[in-house]
Amino acid sequence: MNRKEKISSDKSLAFYEQVISLHKELDDAFISQFNRSLPFAETLLDRWERAKKLGFGDNSSIYDSALVFGDAKVGANVWIGPNTIIDGSGGLTIGDFCTISVGVHIYTHDNVKQTLTSGKHPIERAPVKIGSNVYIAPNAIITKGVSIGSFSVIGAHAFVNKDVPDNAIVMGQPAKVVGSVSFENDMPVFKYNQ
């Protein structure tokens, strides 16, 4: 039995068909205009309006599928992708012109000691600070208490559990500095360690 067959009332069926029609219309429009097909909620809801509602800086956006906890202070021109976790429960600051790619998790708390001691220890919280002009690649994890310097690149799947200096390229689990970012004629130049 498909979804349409499970709907019992005529009124519910009519509403269901309107929603499906709206989804098709929006999906077709996104494919035509942007060459992308997104989940229904992402076509229906405005990422920039959500960012404004959360108090983020001008021209920042955050996908509907991103989870936000606590007080996350986010600067201007920040793109926060789908399926991310933005945990501000321990204090989170993200500068301007940052990219938080798909699947990135930023944590300002953990309950490891609380779990291992049957609740005798509290949840631990520590702030995370991310500078400006930071690119965090897909599926990276940033742990509580970490500071990431400006003009840095965090590689895909990196596990960042230590501070990252300005202009650094970090990769790995745990993440290590593998190179640096400099600029020539306003263009970034990536230099990798030997």
Secondary structure, 3 states (H helix, E strand, C coil): CCHHHHCCCHHHHHHHHHHHHHHHHHHHHHHHHHCCCCCHHHHHCCHHHHHHHCCCCCCCEECCCCEEEEEEEECCCCEECCCCEEEEEEEEEECCCCEECCCCEECCEECHHHHHCCCCCCCEECCEEECCCCEECCCCEECCCCEECCCCEECCCCEECCCECCCEEEECCCCEEEEEEEEECCEEEEEECC
